[in-house]
Amino acid sequence: MDNQTRMFAALGAPCALAVVMTGLFTYAAETLRDMPILTAGGPSPLEGAPGVVALVGAGVTATLVAWQAWRVRQWLRGEAIECPHCQCLLGEPKRRRWSVCRKCLGCGKFVQTP
């Protein structure tokens, strides 16, 4: 696996996690909606819950995908901060002991940034 593949996997992991969590929460909402103890012979109070959960999850996932696509676009245009070792994207700034560093999403090295 080369450094760019690792970088794209690191960028896609939060999006994939959001999709999986949306599916799990939607399944849990459907299970709660169909429980007979909640209905008590009448209509379920959680009738629209699975749709709302799925809509919120889709919104969060779309936001994550748009943010990661923006980061990749900036990187392709040469406007993003790149790693001096492998030219991949750098992660978010983190305060280290003596300076502020960013971890490379490709090779994993810490790079000092101004």
Phi and psi restraints in degrees (value plus and minus 20) as a CYANA .aco file:
   2 ASP   PHI    -104.9   -64.9
   2 ASP   PSI     155.9   195.9
   3 ASN   PHI     -87.3   -47.3
   3 ASN   PSI     -57.7   -17.7
   4 GLN   PHI     -87.4   -47.4
   4 GLN   PSI     -56.2   -16.2
   5 THR   PHI     -84.0   -44.0
   5 THR   PSI     -61.5   -21.5
   6 ARG   PHI     -83.3   -43.3
   6 ARG   PSI     -58.7   -18.7
   7 MET   PHI     -84.1   -44.1
   7 MET   PSI     -66.2   -26.2
   8 PHE   PHI     -87.0   -47.0
   8 PHE   PSI     -53.4   -13.4
   9 ALA   PHI     -87.0   -47.0
   9 ALA   PSI     -59.4   -19.4
  10 ALA   PHI     -87.4   -47.4
  10 ALA   PSI     -53.5   -13.5
  11 LEU   PHI     -95.0   -55.0
  11 LEU   PSI     -51.3   -11.3
  12 GLY   PHI    -106.3   -66.3
  12 GLY   PSI     -37.3     2.7
  13 ALA   PHI     -81.1   -41.1
  13 ALA   PSI     -65.2   -25.2
  14 PRO   PHI     -83.7   -43.7
  14 PRO   PSI     -54.0   -14.0
  15 CYS   PHI     -87.1   -47.1
  15 CYS   PSI     -64.0   -24.0
  16 ALA   PHI     -84.7   -44.7
  16 ALA   PSI     -58.4   -18.4
  17 LEU   PHI     -84.1   -44.1
  17 LEU   PSI     -58.9   -18.9
  18 ALA   PHI     -84.8   -44.8
  18 ALA   PSI     -58.4   -18.4
  19 VAL   PHI     -85.0   -45.0
  19 VAL   PSI     -65.2   -25.2
  20 VAL   PHI     -85.0   -45.0
  20 VAL   PSI     -63.6   -23.6
  21 MET   PHI     -86.9   -46.9
  21 MET   PSI     -55.3   -15.3
  22 THR   PHI     -82.3   -42.3
  22 THR   PSI     -63.7   -23.7
  23 GLY   PHI     -82.5   -42.5
  23 GLY   PSI     -63.4   -23.4
  24 LEU   PHI     -85.7   -45.7
  24 LEU   PSI     -63.3   -23.3
  25 PHE   PHI     -88.0   -48.0
  25 PHE   PSI     -56.1   -16.1
  26 THR   PHI     -86.0   -46.0
  26 THR   PSI     -60.9   -20.9
  27 TYR   PHI     -82.9   -42.9
  27 TYR   PSI     -62.3   -22.3
  28 ALA   PHI     -84.9   -44.9
  28 ALA   PSI     -58.5   -18.5
  29 ALA   PHI     -86.9   -46.9
  29 ALA   PSI     -58.1   -18.1
  30 GLU   PHI     -85.5   -45.5
  30 GLU   PSI     -59.6   -19.6
  31 THR   PHI     -84.6   -44.6
  31 THR   PSI     -64.0   -24.0
  32 LEU   PHI     -84.3   -44.3
  32 LEU   PSI     -58.2   -18.2
  33 ARG   PHI     -83.7   -43.7
  33 ARG   PSI     -56.3   -16.3
  34 ASP   PHI    -109.6   -69.6
  34 ASP   PSI     -18.0    22.0
  35 MET   PHI     -89.6   -49.6
  35 MET   PSI     110.7   150.7
  36 PRO   PHI     -89.5   -49.5
  36 PRO   PSI     -43.8    -3.8
  37 ILE   PHI     -89.8   -49.8
  37 ILE   PSI     -48.8    -8.8
  38 LEU   PHI     -97.2   -57.2
  38 LEU   PSI     -51.0   -11.0
  39 THR   PHI     -97.4   -57.4
  39 THR   PSI     -59.8   -19.8
  40 ALA   PHI      32.2    72.2
  40 ALA   PSI      18.7    58.7
  41 GLY   PHI      66.9   106.9
  41 GLY   PSI     -25.5    14.5
  42 GLY   PHI    -138.9   -98.9
  42 GLY   PSI    -187.4  -147.4
  43 PRO   PHI     -91.3   -51.3
  43 PRO   PSI     127.9   167.9
  44 SER   PHI     -92.8   -52.8
  44 SER   PSI     116.1   156.1
  45 PRO   PHI     -92.2   -52.2
  45 PRO   PSI     -33.9     6.1
  46 LEU   PHI    -126.8   -86.8
  46 LEU   PSI      15.1    55.1
  47 GLU   PHI     -82.0   -42.0
  47 GLU   PSI     -60.9   -20.9
  48 GLY   PHI    -116.7   -76.7
  48 GLY   PSI     -15.1    24.9
  49 ALA   PHI     -82.0   -42.0
  49 ALA   PSI     -64.8   -24.8
  50 PRO   PHI     -80.6   -40.6
  50 PRO   PSI     -57.4   -17.4
  51 GLY   PHI     -87.0   -47.0
  51 GLY   PSI     -60.1   -20.1
  52 VAL   PHI     -87.2   -47.2
  52 VAL   PSI     -62.9   -22.9
  53 VAL   PHI     -83.1   -43.1
  53 VAL   PSI     -63.5   -23.5
  54 ALA   PHI     -84.8   -44.8
  54 ALA   PSI     -58.4   -18.4
  55 LEU   PHI     -87.4   -47.4
  55 LEU   PSI     -63.0   -23.0
  56 VAL   PHI     -84.6   -44.6
  56 VAL   PSI     -63.4   -23.4
  57 GLY   PHI     -83.5   -43.5
  57 GLY   PSI     -58.8   -18.8
  58 ALA   PHI     -85.9   -45.9
  58 ALA   PSI     -56.7   -16.7
  59 GLY   PHI     -85.7   -45.7
  59 GLY   PSI     -63.5   -23.5
  60 VAL   PHI     -83.9   -43.9
  60 VAL   PSI     -63.7   -23.7
  61 THR   PHI     -83.7   -43.7
  61 THR   PSI     -63.5   -23.5
  62 ALA   PHI     -83.0   -43.0
  62 ALA   PSI     -57.9   -17.9
  63 THR   PHI     -84.9   -44.9
  63 THR   PSI     -63.8   -23.8
  64 LEU   PHI     -83.0   -43.0
  64 LEU   PSI     -63.6   -23.6
  65 VAL   PHI     -83.2   -43.2
  65 VAL   PSI     -62.1   -22.1
  66 ALA   PHI     -84.5   -44.5
  66 ALA   PSI     -60.7   -20.7
  67 TRP   PHI     -84.8   -44.8
  67 TRP   PSI     -64.9   -24.9
  68 GLN   PHI     -87.7   -47.7
  68 GLN   PSI     -56.6   -16.6
  69 ALA   PHI     -84.4   -44.4
  69 ALA   PSI     -57.5   -17.5
  70 TRP   PHI     -84.4   -44.4
  70 TRP   PSI     -61.8   -21.8
  71 ARG   PHI     -83.7   -43.7
  71 ARG   PSI     -62.0   -22.0
  72 VAL   PHI     -86.5   -46.5
  72 VAL   PSI     -58.8   -18.8
  73 ARG   PHI     -82.3   -42.3
  73 ARG   PSI     -64.2   -24.2
  74 GLN   PHI     -81.6   -41.6
  74 GLN   PSI     -59.4   -19.4
  75 TRP   PHI     -86.6   -46.6
  75 TRP   PSI     -63.1   -23.1
  76 LEU   PHI     -85.5   -45.5
  76 LEU   PSI     -52.6   -12.6
  77 ARG   PHI    -102.6   -62.6
  77 ARG   PSI     -26.3    13.7
  78 GLY   PHI      60.9   100.9
  78 GLY   PSI      -1.3    38.7
  79 GLU   PHI    -119.1   -79.1
  79 GLU   PSI     -25.4    14.6
  80 ALA   PHI    -116.5   -76.5
  80 ALA   PSI     140.8   180.8
  81 ILE   PHI     -96.2   -56.2
  81 ILE   PSI     105.4   145.4
  82 GLU   PHI    -128.9   -88.9
  82 GLU   PSI     138.3   178.3
  83 CYS   PHI     -93.1   -53.1
  83 CYS   PSI     112.9   152.9
  84 PRO   PHI     -91.6   -51.6
  84 PRO   PSI     -35.2     4.8
  85 HIS   PHI    -108.8   -68.8
  85 HIS   PSI     -63.2   -23.2
  86 CYS   PHI    -147.4  -107.4
  86 CYS   PSI     -20.0    20.0
  87 GLN   PHI      41.7    81.7
  87 GLN   PSI       8.8    48.8
  88 CYS   PHI    -115.6   -75.6
  88 CYS   PSI     151.2   191.2
  89 LEU   PHI     -86.7   -46.7
  89 LEU   PSI     130.7   170.7
  90 LEU   PHI    -121.6   -81.6
  90 LEU   PSI     130.4   170.4
  91 GLY   PHI     -98.4   -58.4
  91 GLY   PSI    -185.8  -145.8
  92 GLU   PHI     -90.8   -50.8
  92 GLU   PSI     130.2   170.2
  93 PRO   PHI     -87.1   -47.1
  93 PRO   PSI     118.6   158.6
  94 LYS   PHI    -149.1  -109.1
  94 LYS   PSI     118.4   158.4
  95 ARG   PHI    -100.3   -60.3
  95 ARG   PSI     100.4   140.4
  96 ARG   PHI    -122.8   -82.8
  96 ARG   PSI    -189.7  -149.7
  97 ARG   PHI     -85.8   -45.8
  97 ARG   PSI     -64.4   -24.4
  98 TRP   PHI    -133.2   -93.2
  98 TRP   PSI     -31.5     8.5
  99 SER   PHI    -177.9  -137.9
  99 SER   PSI    -197.4  -157.4
 100 VAL   PHI    -121.8   -81.8
 100 VAL   PSI     106.5   146.5
 101 CYS   PHI    -144.5  -104.5
 101 CYS   PSI     140.4   180.4
 102 ARG   PHI    -146.7  -106.7
 102 ARG   PSI     119.5   159.5
 103 LYS   PHI    -110.4   -70.4
 103 LYS   PSI     113.1   153.1
 104 CYS   PHI     -91.3   -51.3
 104 CYS   PSI     115.8   155.8
 105 LEU   PHI     -99.1   -59.1
 105 LEU   PSI     -32.9     7.1
 106 GLY   PHI    -115.4   -75.4
 106 GLY   PSI     -84.2   -44.2
 107 CYS   PHI    -111.7   -71.7
 107 CYS   PSI     -37.8     2.2
 108 GLY   PHI      67.0   107.0
 108 GLY   PSI     -16.2    23.8
 109 LYS   PHI     -99.4   -59.4
 109 LYS   PSI     131.9   171.9
 110 PHE   PHI    -109.0   -69.0
 110 PHE   PSI     112.6   152.6
 111 VAL   PHI    -141.6  -101.6
 111 VAL   PSI     109.3   149.3
 112 GLN   PHI     -94.3   -54.3
 112 GLN   PSI     113.6   153.6
 113 THR   PHI    -143.7  -103.7
 113 THR   PSI     128.5   168.5
